[in-house]
Amino acid sequence: MKKVAMITGATSGIGEATAKLFAQTGDYDLIIAGRRADRLKALKKELKEAYGTKVHVMSFDVRDYQRGLAALDSMPEEYRRIDILVNNAGRATDLVKFQEGDIRNWDEVIDINIKGFIYMARIVSERMAQQGGGINAAQLFQMGAQQQAQAP
């Protein structure tokens, strides 16, 4: 049985490239998630045709905790054991001088890049703990913080 890797923010950039890299190995079934369903469907088709990769698509916004829960709860059985979370969804706006930045854009960036990251880490890590394993960036950050706190 292949491992399952879930990649958020898979509609472009690093997320899309990461999905392609996982597919190239032939070792993973993939869950690709993002807001733009049309791009996810196109990526699924590309990965299946190029590498024979099994892909499940989930279109939702990581800022919506309840939709994230619902999306994972409604997954087909063969994708429910997530071994790796690449928690990549993010956004950059206001590439201007700090003093010219728009507060509304900052709120959106914080909601996606921080809250969305935490929401997905929380939802997926709970499932990983129940299944007895898995890797996600939030666990790595937490382990680093614990080591820092325990250092003499």
NUMAR-805101 format. One record per residue: residue number from 0; x, y, z of N, C-alpha, C, CB in turn; residue in one letter. Coordinates in steps of 0.05 Angstrom, whole numbers, plus 32768, in hexadecimal, padded with zeros to 4 digits. Glycine has a CB too. Example, Ala and Ser with C-alpha at 12.3 -4.5 7.8 and 13.67 -1.06 7.14 Angstrom:
2
   nr   n_X   n_Y   n_Z  ca_X  ca_Y  ca_Z   c_X   c_Y   c_Z  cb_X  cb_Y  cb_Z  rest
    0  8108  7F8E  809C  80F6  7FA6  809C  8108  7FBE  809C  80E2  7FA7  80B5     A
    1  8101  7FD3  808E  8111  7FEB  808F  8102  8001  809D  811A  7FF4  8072     S
// end
This chain:
152
   nr   n_X   n_Y   n_Z  ca_X  ca_Y  ca_Z   c_X   c_Y   c_Z  cb_X  cb_Y  cb_Z  rest
    0  8011  7FE8  8000  8000  8000  8000  8012  8019  8000  7FED  8000  8018     M
    1  800B  802B  7FEE  801B  8044  7FEC  8014  8057  8003  8016  8052  7FD1     K
    2  8027  8068  800A  8022  807D  801E  8011  8092  8011  803C  8088  8029     K
    3  8003  80A2  8022  7FF3  80B8  8019  7FFF  80D2  8022  7FD5  80B5  8023     V
    4  8004  80E4  800F  800E  80FF  8015  7FF8  8113  800E  8028  8105  8005     A
    5  7FF2  8125  8021  7FDF  813A  801C  7FEE  8155  8019  7FCB  813D  8033     M
    6  7FE7  8163  8003  7FF5  817C  7FFD  7FE0  8192  7FFB  8006  817A  7FE3     I
    7  7FE2  81A6  800D  7FD0  81BD  800B  7FDE  81D2  7FFA  7FC9  81C9  8028     T
    8  7FCE  81E4  7FEE  7FD9  81F8  7FDC  7FE4  81EC  7FC3  7FEE  8208  7FEB     G
    9  7FD7  81D6  7FB9  7FE2  81C7  7FA3  7FDB  81D3  7F88  7FD9  81AB  7FA4     A
   10  7FCD  81EA  7F87  7FC4  81F4  7F6D  7FD9  8203  7F5E  7FAD  8206  7F72     T
   11  7FF0  820A  7F6B  8005  8219  7F5D  801E  8218  7F6E  7FFC  8236  7F57     S
   12  8033  8222  7F62  804D  8227  7F70  8058  820E  7F7E  8048  823C  7F85     G
   13  8061  8212  7F97  806E  81FD  7FA6  805C  81E5  7FAA  8078  8207  7FC1     I
   14  8043  81E9  7FB0  8030  81D3  7FB4  802D  81C2  7F9B  8015  81DE  7FBC     G
   15  802A  81CE  7F84  8027  81C0  7F6B  8041  81B0  7F65  8020  81D3  7F54     E
   16  8058  81BE  7F68  8071  81B1  7F63  8076  8199  7F76  8088  81C5  7F66     A
   17  806E  819C  7F8F  8071  8187  7FA3  8060  816F  7F9B  8069  8191  7FBF     T
   18  8047  8174  7F92  8036  815E  7F89  8043  814E  7F72  801A  8168  7F80     A
   19  804F  815D  7F60  805C  8150  7F49  8074  813F  7F53  8066  8165  7F35     K
   20  8083  814A  7F66  809A  813B  7F70  8092  8121  7F7E  80AB  814C  7F83     L
   21  807D  8123  7F8F  8073  810B  7F9C  8069  80F6  7F87  805C  8112  7FB0     F
   22  805B  8100  7F73  8051  80EE  7F5E  8067  80E1  7F4F  803F  80FE  7F4A     A
   23  807D  80EF  7F49  8093  80E4  7F3A  80A0  80CC  7F48  80A8  80F9  7F36     Q
   24  809F  80CC  7F63  80AB  80B5  7F71  809C  809B  7F6D  80AD  80BC  7F8F     T
   25  8082  809D  7F68  8072  8085  7F66  806B  8078  7F80  807F  8072  7F54     G
   26  8073  8084  7F96  8070  8078  7FB1  8057  8082  7FC0  8088  807D  7FC1     D
   27  8049  8095  7FB5  8033  80A2  7FC4  801A  80A4  7FB4  803C  80BE  7FCD     Y
   28  8003  80A1  7FC2  7FEA  80AB  7FB9  7FE7  80C7  7FC4  7FD1  8098  7FC1     D
   29  7FDA  80D9  7FB6  7FDA  80F5  7FBE  7FBE  80FF  7FC4  7FE7  8106  7FA9     L
   30  7FBD  8111  7FD7  7FA5  8123  7FDC  7FB0  813F  7FD6  7F9A  8120  7FFA     I
   31  7FA3  814B  7FC2  7FAB  8167  7FBC  7F94  8179  7FC3  7FB3  816A  7F9E     I
   32  7F9A  818F  7FD1  7F86  81A1  7FDB  7F8C  81BD  7FD4  7F83  819E  7FFA     A
   33  7F77  81CD  7FCF  7F7A  81E9  7FC9  7F5F  81F5  7FC4  7F8C  81ED  7FB1     G
   34  7F5E  820F  7FBE  7F45  821D  7FB9  7F3B  821B  7F9D  7F48  8239  7FC1     R
   35  7F4D  8217  7F8A  7F45  8218  7F6D  7F42  81FC  7F62  7F5B  8227  7F5D     R
   36  7F28  81F3  7F62  7F22  81D7  7F5A  7F2B  81D1  7F3D  7F04  81D3  7F5C     A
   37  7F29  81E4  7F2B  7F30  81DF  7F10  7F4E  81D9  7F0D  7F29  81F7  7EFE     D
   38  7F5F  81E7  7F1C  7F7C  81E1  7F1C  7F82  81C6  7F29  7F8B  81F8  7F2A     R
   39  7F74  81C0  7F3E  7F78  81A6  7F4B  7F71  818F  7F38  7F68  81A4  7F65     L
   40  7F5A  8191  7F2A  7F52  817D  7F17  7F66  8179  7F01  7F36  8183  7F0C     K
   41  7F71  8190  7EF7  7F85  818F  7EE2  7F9F  8181  7EEC  7F8B  81AB  7ED7     A
   42  7FA7  8187  7F04  7FBF  817B  7F10  7FBA  815D  7F14  7FC6  8189  7F2A     L
   43  7FA3  8156  7F1E  7F9D  813A  7F21  7FA0  812B  7F07  7F80  8136  7F2D     K
   44  7F94  8136  7EF2  7F96  8129  7ED7  7FB3  8126  7ECF  7F86  8139  7EC3     K
   45  7FC3  813C  7ED2  7FDF  813C  7ECA  7FEE  8126  7EDA  7FEB  8157  7ECF     E
   46  7FEA  8124  7EF4  7FF9  8111  7F04  7FF1  80F4  7EFD  7FF4  8116  7F22     L
   47  7FD8  80F0  7EF8  7FCF  80D5  7EF0  7FDA  80CD  7ED5  7FB0  80D4  7EEF     K
   48  7FD9  80DF  7EC2  7FE3  80D9  7EA7  8001  80D5  7EA6  7FDB  80EE  7E94     E
   49  8010  80E7  7EB4  802D  80E6  7EB3  803A  80D1  7EC5  8038  8101  7EBC     A
   50  802D  80CB  7EDC  803A  80B9  7EEF  8028  80A2  7EF9  8043  80C9  7F07     Y
   51  800F  80A2  7EF1  7FFD  808D  7EFA  7FF5  8091  7F18  8009  8072  7EF6     G
   52  7FF8  80A9  7F22  7FF3  80AE  7F3E  7FD5  80B0  7F44  8001  80C8  7F47     T
   53  7FCD  80A2  7F5A  7FB2  80A6  7F64  7FB0  80C0  7F74  7FA9  808D  7F76     K
   54  7F9C  80D0  7F6D  7F9A  80EB  7F79  7F7D  80F0  7F81  7FA4  8100  7F65     V
   55  7F7A  80FA  7F9A  7F60  8103  7FA4  7F62  8121  7FA5  7F59  80F6  7FC0     H
   56  7F4D  812F  7F9B  7F4C  814C  7F9B  7F39  8156  7FB0  7F44  8156  7F7F     V
   57  7F42  816A  7FBF  7F31  8177  7FD3  7F33  8196  7FCF  7F3A  8170  7FF1     M
   58  7F1D  81A1  7FC7  7F1C  81BE  7FC2  7F0E  81CC  7FDA  7F0E  81C5  7FA7     S
   59  7F1E  81DB  7FE9  7F13  81EB  8000  7F28  81FF  8008  7F0C  81D8  8018     F
   60  7F20  8212  8018  7F32  8227  8022  7F3B  8220  803E  7F23  8243  8022     D
   61  7F56  821F  8042  7F61  8217  805C  7F59  822A  8072  7F7F  8215  805A     V
   62  7F4F  8241  806C  7F46  8254  8081  7F2C  824B  808E  7F42  8270  8075     R
   63  7F1E  8238  8081  7F05  822E  808B  7F08  8213  8099  7EF0  822C  8074     D
   64  7F0B  8214  80B3  7F11  81FC  80C3  7EFB  81E7  80BF  7F13  8203  80E1     Y
   65  7EE3  81EE  80BF  7ECD  81DB  80BC  7ECD  81CE  80A1  7EB1  81E9  80C1     Q
   66  7ED3  81DD  808C  7ED4  81D1  8071  7EEC  81BE  806F  7ED7  81E7  805B     R
   67  7F02  81C5  807D  7F19  81B3  807D  7F12  8199  808A  7F30  81C0  808C     G
   68  7F04  819A  80A1  7EFB  8182  80AF  7EE9  8171  809D  7EED  8189  80C9     L
   69  7ED6  817F  8091  7EC2  8171  8080  7ED0  8164  8068  7EAD  8184  8076     A
   70  7EE3  8172  805C  7EF2  8167  8045  7F01  814D  804D  7F06  817C  803A     A
   71  7F0E  814D  8063  7F1D  8136  806C  7F0A  811F  8074  7F30  813C  8082     L
   72  7EF4  8126  8081  7EE1  8112  8089  7ED3  8104  8072  7ECC  811E  809B     D
   73  7ED2  8112  805B  7EC4  8107  8044  7ED6  80F9  8030  7EB4  811D  8036     S
   74  7EF0  80F6  8037  7F02  80E9  8024  7EFC  80CC  8021  7F1F  80ED  802E     M
   75  7F02  80C1  8009  7F00  80A4  8006  7F12  8095  8019  7F07  809C  7FE9     P
   76  7F0B  807D  8021  7F1A  806E  8035  7F38  806B  802F  7F0D  8053  8038     E
   77  7F3F  8067  8015  7F5B  8061  800F  7F6D  807A  8013  7F5D  8058  7FF2     E
   78  7F61  8091  8017  7F72  80A9  801C  7F71  80B2  8039  7F68  80C0  800A     Y
   79  7F64  80A4  804A  7F60  80AE  8066  7F79  80AB  8077  7F4A  809F  8073     R
   80  7F8B  809A  806F  7FA4  8098  807F  7FB9  80AA  8072  7FAF  807A  807F     R
   81  7FBB  80C2  807D  7FCE  80D6  8072  7FE9  80D2  8080  7FC4  80F3  8076     I
   82  7FFD  80CC  8070  8018  80C7  807B  8029  80E0  807C  8026  80B2  806B     D
   83  8025  80F2  8069  8034  810B  8067  8022  8122  8061  804B  8108  8051     I
   84  8025  8138  8070  8017  8150  806A  802B  8165  8061  8006  815A  8082     L
   85  8028  816F  8048  8037  8186  803F  8024  819E  8041  8043  8182  8022     V
   86  8026  81AC  8057  8013  81C1  805E  801C  81DB  8051  8011  81C4  807E     N
   87  8017  81DD  8038  8024  81F2  8027  8012  820A  8020  802D  81E5  800E     N
   88  7FF8  8208  8025  7FE7  821E  801C  7FF1  8238  8028  7FC9  8219  8025     A
   89  7FF2  824C  8018  7FFB  8266  8021  7FF7  827C  800C  8019  8265  8028     G
   90  7FFB  8294  8014  7FF6  82AA  8003  8009  82C1  800A  7FD8  82B4  8005     R
   91  8011  82CF  7FF5  8022  82E7  7FFA  8014  82FE  7FEA  8040  82E3  7FF0     A
   92  8010  8314  7FF8  8004  832C  7FEB  8014  8344  7FF4  7FE6  832F  7FF2     T
   93  800C  835B  7FE9  8018  8374  7FF1  8036  8374  7FF0  800F  837B  800D     D
   94  8041  836D  7FD9  805E  836E  7FD6  8066  838B  7FD1  8067  835B  7FBF     L
   95  8061  839B  7FE6  8067  83B8  7FE5  8076  83BF  7FFF  804D  83C9  7FE2     V
   96  807D  83D8  8001  808A  83E0  801A  8076  83DC  8031  8092  83FE  8019     K
   97  8081  83D5  8048  8071  83CE  805F  805C  83E3  8065  8082  83C9  8078     F
   98  8065  83FC  8065  8053  8412  806C  803D  8416  8058  8063  842C  806F     Q
   99  803F  8409  8041  802A  840C  802C  8018  83F3  802B  8037  840F  8011     E
  100  801C  83E0  803D  800D  83C7  803D  7FF0  83CC  8045  8019  83B4  8050     G
  101  7FDF  83BB  803A  7FC2  83BC  803F  7FBB  83A8  8056  7FB2  83B5  8025     D
  102  7FB0  83B2  806B  7FA9  83A2  8082  7F96  838B  807B  7F9B  83B3  8098     I
  103  7F84  838F  8068  7F71  837A  8060  7F81  8363  8053  7F5C  8384  804C     R
  104  7F95  8369  8044  7FA5  8354  8038  7FB5  8345  804D  7FB9  8360  8023     N
  105  7FBF  8354  8061  7FCE  8347  8077  7FBC  8333  8086  7FD9  835B  808A     W
  106  7FA3  833B  808A  7F90  8329  8098  7F8C  8310  8088  7F75  8337  809C     D
  107  7F8A  8312  806E  7F87  82FA  805D  7F9F  82E9  805E  7F81  8303  8040     E
  108  7FB7  82F5  805D  7FD0  82E5  805E  7FD2  82D7  8079  7FE8  82F8  805A     V
  109  7FCB  82E4  808F  7FCC  82D7  80A9  7FB8  82C1  80AB  7FC6  82EC  80BF     I
  110  7FA0  82C5  80A0  7F8B  82B0  80A1  7F94  8297  8092  7F71  82BB  8096     D
  111  7FA0  829B  807B  7FA9  8284  806B  7FC3  8278  8075  7FAC  828C  804D     I
  112  7FD7  8289  8078  7FF2  827F  807E  7FF6  8276  809A  8006  8294  8078     N
  113  7FE7  8281  80AD  7FEA  8278  80C9  7FD2  8268  80D2  7FED  8291  80DB     I
  114  7FBB  8273  80D1  7FA3  8265  80DA  7F9E  824C  80C9  7F8B  8277  80DB     K
  115  7F9F  824F  80AE  7F9A  8238  809D  7FAE  8222  80A1  7F9B  8241  8080     G
  116  7FC8  822A  80A5  7FDD  8216  80AB  7FD6  8207  80C5  7FF8  8224  80AE     F
  117  7FCF  8216  80DA  7FC9  820A  80F4  7FB0  81F8  80F1  7FC4  8220  8109     I
  118  7F9B  8201  80E3  7F83  81F1  80E0  7F89  81D7  80D3  7F6E  8201  80D0     Y
  119  7F98  81D7  80BD  7F9D  81BE  80AF  7FB0  81AC  80BF  7FAA  81C4  8094     M
  120  7FC3  81B8  80CD  7FD5  81A8  80DE  7FC5  819A  80F4  7FEB  81BA  80EA     A
  121  7FB2  81A9  80FF  7FA1  819E  8115  7F90  8187  810B  7F90  81B4  8121     R
  122  7F83  818C  80F4  7F70  8177  80E9  7F7F  815E  80E2  7F61  8183  80D1     I
  123  7F95  8161  80D3  7FA4  814A  80C9  7FB4  813D  80DF  7FB6  8152  80B2     V
  124  7FC1  814C  80F1  7FD1  813F  8105  7FC1  812E  8119  7FE1  8155  8115     S
  125  7FA8  8136  811D  7F96  8126  812E  7F92  810A  8121  7F7B  8133  8132     E
  126  7F8E  810A  8107  7F8B  80F1  80F9  7FA5  80E1  80F9  7F81  80F6  80DC     R
  127  7FBB  80EF  80F5  7FD5  80E1  80F5  7FDA  80D4  8110  7FEC  80F5  80EE     M
  128  7FD4  80E2  8126  7FD8  80D7  8140  7FC6  80BE  8145  7FD1  80EC  8156     A
  129  7FAE  80BF  813B  7F9C  80A8  813E  7FA6  8090  812F  7F80  80AF  8134     Q
  130  7FB4  8094  8118  7FBD  807E  8108  7FDA  8075  8110  7FBD  8086  80EB     Q
  131  7FE6  8084  8123  7FFF  807C  812D  8017  8086  811E  8001  805F  812E     G
  132  8015  809D  8111  802D  80A7  8103  8027  80BF  80F1  803A  8092  80F3     G
  133  8039  80C3  80DE  8036  80D9  80CB  804A  80EF  80D0  801A  80E4  80CC     G
  134  804E  8100  80BC  8060  8116  80BD  8052  812F  80B4  807A  8111  80AC     I
  135  8053  8144  80C4  8049  815E  80BB  805A  8174  80C7  802B  8162  80C2     N
  136  805B  818A  80B9  806D  81A0  80C1  8067  81AA  80DD  806B  81B7  80AE     A
  137  804E  81AA  80E5  8047  81B3  8100  8054  81A2  8115  8028  81B3  8104     A
  138  8056  8188  8111  8063  8177  8124  8081  817D  8126  805F  8159  811D     Q
  139  808D  8183  810F  80A9  818A  810F  80AE  81A4  811E  80B4  818C  80F2     L
  140  809D  81B8  811A  80A0  81D1  8129  809C  81CD  8146  808C  81E6  811E     F
  141  8089  81BC  814D  8083  81B7  816A  809B  81A9  8177  8069  81A6  816D     Q
  142  80A6  8195  8169  80BE  8187  8174  80D5  819B  8178  80C6  8170  8162     M
  143  80D9  81AD  8165  80EF  81C0  8167  80EB  81D3  817F  80F1  81D0  814E     G
  144  80D2  81DB  8183  80CB  81ED  8199  80D0  81DF  81B4  80AE  81F7  8197     A
  145  80C9  81C5  81B5  80CC  81B6  81CE  80EA  81B3  81D5  80BE  819A  81CC     Q
  146  80FA  81AD  81C0  8116  81AA  81C5  8123  81C4  81CE  8125  81A0  81AB     Q
  147  8119  81DA  81C3  8123  81F5  81CA  811C  81FA  81E7  8116  820A  81B8     Q
  148  8104  81F3  81F0  80FB  81F8  820B  810A  81E6  821F  80DD  81F3  820D     A
  149  8113  81CF  8216  8120  81BC  8228  813F  81C0  8229  811A  81A0  8220     Q
  150  8149  81D1  8217  8166  81D5  8216  8170  81E2  8230  816D  81E7  81FD     A
  151  8188  81DA  8239  8193  81E5  8252  819A  8202  8250  81AC  81D5  825A     P
// end
